[in-house]
Amino acid sequence: MKTTNHMNGKKKIKQSDDSVENLPFSERLTKEGFYIRKFSSVVDSKELIWHRDREDRAIEVLSGDNWMLQLDNDIPRSMSPGSKFFIKKNTWHRVIKGNSDLLIKLTKLSD
């Protein structure tokens, strides 16, 4: 069972084994079923780690300056406003910090 809450702009997820993971973003689920996720310009770059997700994801960049997305075995790509990305589940990727807050629209796609 997962529960979420927001503290200091970071999302915390409580896993079923009672461990808590701090994530470097805050997010809200819209009634339309997608997430609005915000990465702060003051996030520590060390918190933006390589990771994989359990589902396919569609991402649209709403705002941000000089942020980048890097997929496994690929060069970083600019995350400029209006750009769209698809990340296949279980694909290693990371976000590289820019100069301003990054705001994205995230849609988790089921199989």
C-alpha positions in Angstrom: 0.0 0.0 0.0 1.3 3.4 -0.9 0.4 6.7 0.7 1.7 10.1 -0.2 2.1 13.4 1.6 4.1 16.6 0.9 6.7 18.1 3.2 9.1 20.9 2.3 8.2 20.5 -1.4 9.3 16.9 -1.6 7.0 14.0 -2.1 7.3 11.1 0.4 6.0 7.6 -0.4 5.4 5.1 2.3 6.1 1.7 1.0 4.3 -1.4 2.4 7.5 -2.4 4.2 7.3 0.9 6.2 10.3 2.5 4.4 10.0 6.1 3.3 11.5 7.4 0.1 12.1 11.2 -0.4 11.6 12.2 -4.0 13.1 15.4 -5.5 9.7 16.7 -6.8 6.2 17.5 -5.7 3.2 16.5 -7.7 -0.5 16.6 -7.9 -3.0 14.3 -9.6 -5.5 16.1 -11.8 -9.1 15.0 -12.2 -8.3 14.3 -15.8 -5.9 11.5 -14.7 -2.5 13.0 -15.3 0.1 14.4 -12.9 1.5 17.9 -12.7 5.1 17.4 -11.4 7.4 20.2 -10.2 11.2 20.0 -9.8 12.5 23.0 -7.9 15.4 25.0 -9.2 17.0 24.6 -5.7 16.9 20.7 -5.8 20.3 19.2 -5.1 21.6 17.6 -8.4 22.6 14.5 -6.4 18.9 13.8 -5.8 18.2 13.5 -9.5 19.3 9.8 -9.8 19.2 7.2 -12.5 16.0 5.2 -12.1 13.4 3.0 -13.8 9.6 3.3 -13.7 7.0 0.4 -13.6 4.9 1.8 -16.4 5.3 3.6 -19.7 5.1 7.4 -19.4 4.3 10.3 -21.6 5.8 13.6 -20.6 5.1 17.1 -21.8 7.3 20.0 -20.6 5.2 22.9 -19.5 8.0 25.2 -18.3 11.6 25.2 -17.3 15.0 26.5 -18.5 18.0 24.3 -19.4 16.7 21.0 -17.9 17.6 17.8 -19.7 16.3 14.2 -19.9 18.8 11.4 -20.4 17.8 7.9 -21.4 20.1 4.9 -21.0 22.8 4.8 -23.7 21.7 8.1 -25.1 22.9 11.7 -24.9 20.9 14.2 -22.8 18.1 15.9 -24.6 16.8 19.4 -23.9 13.5 19.6 -22.0 12.2 22.9 -23.4 8.6 24.0 -23.0 6.3 22.2 -25.4 8.6 19.3 -25.9 7.2 15.8 -25.5 8.9 12.5 -24.5 7.9 8.9 -24.2 9.7 6.7 -21.6 9.1 2.9 -21.9 8.7 1.1 -18.6 11.9 -0.3 -17.1 14.1 2.1 -19.1 16.9 3.7 -17.1 16.7 7.5 -17.2 17.4 10.6 -15.3 16.6 14.3 -15.2 19.5 16.8 -15.3 19.0 20.0 -13.4 18.4 23.3 -15.1 18.3 27.0 -14.1 14.6 27.4 -13.1 11.8 25.3 -11.8 10.7 22.5 -14.1 7.0 21.8 -14.6 5.9 18.8 -16.5 2.6 17.0 -17.3 3.1 13.3 -16.7 0.7 10.6 -17.9 1.3 7.1 -16.6 0.2 4.6 -19.3 -1.1 1.2 -18.5 -0.3 -1.9 -20.6 
